[in-house]
Amino acid sequence: MCKWGTDTLLWVLIPAELSHTGEAFWAKRGIDACIADLVQALNDAGIYTSNSCCGHGKGDGSIMLHDGRELIIKTPKNTE
């Protein structure tokens, strides 16, 4: 997992209910670099994301979808 603050800017769809205008719009947002490719792929496929965090090595990560589902990104177990 990446260090907190290591972001990649991606265009994401801001849903109407989270918009100050009441209209959906696209905006650039910082996404944790280590999951940015996954977030981009989901959005490119029309599976829009509303929030994400990789966990930064402290726990599981997650990606929240516009439809209310949550994808859990499991933290690898230490095999040492």
C-alpha positions in Angstrom: 0.0 0.0 0.0 1.1 3.5 -0.6 2.1 6.2 1.9 -0.6 8.6 2.8 -0.5 11.7 0.5 0.8 9.7 -2.5 -2.1 10.5 -4.8 -2.8 10.2 -8.5 -5.2 12.8 -10.0 -8.2 11.1 -11.7 -11.4 12.4 -13.3 -14.3 11.1 -11.2 -18.0 11.6 -11.4 -19.4 13.5 -8.5 -23.0 12.4 -8.0 -25.8 15.0 -7.8 -26.4 14.2 -4.1 -22.8 15.2 -3.3 -22.8 18.2 -5.6 -23.3 21.8 -4.3 -25.3 22.5 -7.4 -27.5 19.4 -7.2 -26.2 18.3 -10.6 -23.7 15.5 -11.3 -20.3 16.7 -12.7 -16.8 15.4 -13.4 -13.9 16.6 -11.4 -10.3 15.8 -10.8 -9.6 14.2 -7.4 -6.6 12.7 -5.6 -6.8 8.9 -5.4 -4.3 6.8 -3.5 -1.6 5.9 -6.1 -1.6 2.2 -5.3 -5.3 1.8 -6.2 -5.7 4.5 -8.8 -5.5 2.1 -11.7 -8.3 0.0 -10.2 -10.5 3.1 -9.5 -9.8 4.3 -13.1 -10.8 0.9 -14.5 -14.0 0.8 -12.5 -15.0 4.3 -13.6 -14.0 3.6 -17.3 -16.4 0.6 -17.1 -19.3 2.8 -15.9 -19.0 1.5 -12.3 -18.7 4.9 -10.6 -16.8 5.3 -7.4 -17.6 7.8 -4.7 -14.7 7.3 -2.2 -11.6 5.2 -1.8 -8.7 4.5 0.5 -6.0 1.9 0.3 -5.6 1.5 4.0 -2.0 2.8 3.9 -0.7 -0.4 5.5 -2.7 0.0 8.6 -5.8 -2.0 7.6 -8.0 -3.1 4.7 -8.7 -0.5 2.0 -12.0 0.1 0.4 -13.7 1.6 -2.6 -17.2 2.9 -2.2 -19.5 2.8 -5.3 -22.2 5.2 -6.2 -24.8 2.5 -5.8 -23.9 2.0 -2.1 -21.8 -1.2 -2.5 -18.3 -1.3 -1.0 -15.4 -3.2 -2.4 -12.9 -4.3 0.3 -9.2 -4.4 -0.5 -7.7 -7.0 1.8 -4.3 -6.1 3.4 -1.8 -8.9 2.7 -0.9 -11.0 5.7 2.7 -10.7 6.9 4.4 -13.9 5.8 7.7 -13.4 7.7 
